[in-house]
C-alpha cells in the first residue's frame, strides 16, 4: 500500500511539473522532424548510460559493486528532483535503493552525495563558456573572468582529495560517518568524464 501511494504521488508531482513547464509553450511553431525526435531520444539514452556508469564506478571505488541492471534502476532516481519537491527525495531514494542492494548505509549516503556533486560541478564547468556569449555579457559584465573562475574552481573541487573533503563536510553536517579514503583515480576519473558526458 505504501509503495502504491508513493508511485501515485510521484506520478501526480511529475504531471503537475510537466503541465507547469509546458504552460504557454508555442505549439504552433513547434514542428519537429523524425530526425529531431530520434536525435533527442538518442541524447536522453546517452545521458542515462553515463549516469549508470557514474554510479556503478563511484560505488566500486569504495568496495560494493552493483550489477548493470541495479545501476540502471538507480540512475533514474536523481531525475525525480526535477519534478518532486525537495532535493531530499532524490538523495533519499538513491540511499533507499542502495540499502536494498545491501550497500552499507554510510557508503550509500556518501555515493548519493558524490553523484549529485559530480553532476553539479561538471554542469557548472560545461556551462561556463555560455558566460562568453553577448547575451550573457550584457547581463553580467566580465564574463571571461567569471568563466575562468568557474572552470578553475570547478576543476579544483573535482580534484579527488578536495572533493572527498567537501563530501565529508556535508556528511558531518548530516551527522553521518565520513569517508576514510580518497577514491582511486581509475575509479574516479570515469564517473567524472561520464558527468561531463551528460552535459555535452
CORCORUR-V124643 format. One record per helix or strand of 3 or more residues. SS is the DSSP state (H for helix, E for strand). FROM is the first residue (numbers start at 1). TO is the last residue. If there is no record, write none. Layout:
SS:FROM:TO / SS:FROM:TO
//
This chain:
H:2:22 / H:27:29 / H:34:60 / H:68:75 / H:77:82 / H:88:100 / H:105:132 / H:134:139 / H:143:158 / H:160:173 / H:185:199
//
